[in-house]
Amino acid sequence: MRLVVGLGNPGPKHRNQRHNIGFMAADEIVRRHNLSAPRAKFQGDVSEGEIAGEKVIVLKPATFMNESGRAVGEAVRFYKLAAEDVIVIYDEIDLAAGKVRVKQGGGHAGHNGLRSIDAHLGDRNYWRVRLGIGHPGEKSRVTGHVLGDFSKADREWVDRELAAVAEELPALLDGAASDFMSRVSMAVQGAPDENGNAPDRQPKGPSAPPAGSNKDTRETALGEALARAMDKLKGRG
């Protein structure tokens, strides 16, 4: 049995916010795989059924994001699940919009939903599906960005991504995380043309965190600095 958790905030006010992309993914999984209608349980909404021959419980905590662990903890204890049987889907501000990353274990990186789950499970070895929503570029704009609604332009790539996450979930359940990520990424970009080129359908808008906020950005800055130093040594700077 697997527990798939979509993170978000309850209520119509938050329904279309970037912070609720985990809820959106959970809803699409339930719809696409014809799981049962949601019912109130474990301080959340629960749907269940089979996906690719495996029993799956989909949970949307009815608490606010920073108390998500209460619902997850109850469900895990009730079904006697191990942490590795849990898959949590959530928004990631330090990942470009439309990107998806999967990993098992790790820290919460400041995400309040994960922070709460860590506290209530006492075991960080659960699976994380991070759906990128991009960074607005300035720390002062982060809250407004995260709690802002997806735009109409965003919905094109968001809908493709959600459909792919639901469609390709069996690969993740089977342990093929790399295949899952590749297929979802291809779906977001769109099918290649007759020459094998992917269409220019990359999500627009915020795509990466500001300089110095992650490993990739630091390495790029270091590489550029070294290149400038080499140019000066060669008399070209």
N, C-alpha and C positions, 0 to 999 in steps of 0.2 A: 504494500500500500504506500502511496505517496501523498504528501500534503503540499499543495501548491497555494502559496499565499500571495495575493496582490495587495500592495500597500497604497494607502490613500487616506483622505479625510472624508467622513460621511456627510451627506446632505447635498441638496441641489446647488448650493452656493459654490461648492468645490468641484462639482462633477467634471467640468472641462478644463480644470487647471493642470499645469504641467506636473505638479506634485502628485497628481492622481493617475498617472499613466499606468501604475501598477493595478489599480482598480479596473481601468479600461481593458488591460490585458486579461485580467481574470474574467471579466464579462464576456470577452470574445472567445475565450477558451470554453466557457460554459455553453455559449451559443453554438460554436462550430462543432463541438463534440456531443451535443445533445445531452448534456448532463441535467440532473434534476433541477427543478425550480428552487431558487434560494429559500432557505428557512433559517430562522433565528436560532443560533446555537454557538456556544463558546464565545459569547460576547462579540458575535459577528454574524455574517450571512454565509451559509454553507450550502454548496451544491456538491453532488457526488455522482459517480458513475464509473464507466470503464473507458480508458483510452489506450488503444493498441493492446488490449487484453489485460491491462493492469488497473486495479482499483485506484481511483484518484479522488481525493477530496479537495475542492477549491474553496478557500476561505478568504473573505474580505472582512477584516476587523471593523467592528462598528464603533470602536473607540477612536479618538483622534490619533494622528500619526505617532505622537510621542508615547502612546500607551499600547501600541500594536502588539507588544510582547505578551500582554495579558491573554489575548485571544489565542495566539499561537501556542503559548505554554499550555493552556487548557486542552487544546486539541491534541498536542503531542502526548500529553500525559494520558488522556482518555484512550487514544489508539495505541499507546505504548510504542511510539515511534522513536527511532534513533534520529539524531540531528541530520545525518546524511540522507534521510528520507524526506527532508523538507526542502522545497524550492521556493525562494522568495523573489518576487519580481517588483522592481522599484525604479524610481527616477534617479539619474546620476548627472549632477550638474557639471562635473569635471570630465564629461564625455560629450563629444560633439553630437549635436542633434541628429537622430536617425541611426546612430551607432549602437551596437549591442555587444556586451561582453559578459561572459559567464565564468565564474570561478567558484571553487569550494573553499570555505573557510576564509579567514582574514579578519580585519578590523571593520569598524562601522564607518570610518572616515567622516565622522561628524553627522551622519544621517541619523536623525532621531528615531526613525522606525527601527533601524537595525540596532541602535543602542538599546532600545527597549527589549527587542528580541534576545539579544545577547544576555541581558540581565535575567530574563525569565527562563531561558533555556539552560543557561550555564554551560553551553557548549556551542562554539562558533563554527562547527564543522558542517553547517548547512550550505546548500547551494544558493548562489546569488545570481540573478539575471538582472544586469544593469542596463537600463534603457536610457541612452543619452538625451538630455534636453538642452545641452549647450550652456555656456556661461555668458552672462551679459557683459563681462569685461571689467566691471567695477564692483567692489565689495558692497558698496552702498545700494546697488541695484539688485542684489541677489534675491532678497525676500520678495520684492515685487515681481521678479522674473519667475521664481519658483511657484508663487501663488497666483500668477497670471494665467489667463486662459490661452489655450492654443489658438492661433489665428486661423482664418479660413485657408490660407496658403499652407500652414503647417499640417492641416488635416489630411492633405493629400499623402504626405509621407507617413504620418502617424497611422492612418488607416491601413496602408500597405504593411507597415511594420507589425501592427497588432494582428492582422490576418495571418502574417507569416509566423509570428510567435506561436499562435494557436495551432496552425497547420503543422509546424515542424516540432511541436512539443514531444511527439513520440521519440524523436532522435535523442532529445535530452533525457527522457525517461530511460532510454536504453544506454545512457552513458556516453553518447557521442556528442559531447559539448562542442567540439570544433565544427562538426557537420552542421549542428544547429545554428551556430553563429554565422557560418558561411552562407547557408540558405536564407537566413533572415536578411543578411546584408544584401544578397543578390536581389531579393524581393523588393527591398527599399529602393535600390538603384534602378530596378526595372530590367526586363529581359534584354539581352544584347541584340543589336541589329544584324542584318545579313552579313556584315563584315566582322561580326564578333565583338563590336564595340558597344559598351554599355551606354545608354542614353544619359544626357546631362540632367539627372533628376535628383541631384544631391540636395538635401534640405538646406534652405537659405537661413540666414540669421546667425545668432551666436553659435560658434562651433567649438571653441576651446577655452579653457580657463586662462586668466591673465598670466603674463610672464612670471616664472618662478614658482608657480603653484603646483606643478607636477614634474615628474622625472623627465618626460619627453621634452618639455619646454626647456628645462635646465640644460639637457644635453645638447639641444639645438643651439642655444645661446653660447655654450662653451665651444662648440664646433666652429661657430662663426667668429668668435674671438681668436681662436687659434689660427684660422685662415687669414684673418687680418694681420696677425703677428708674422706669419710666414711671408706674406706679401711685402711687409716692411723690410724684412731681412733680405728679400730678393731685390729691394730697391724699387718696388712698385707701389709702396704705400706713401 
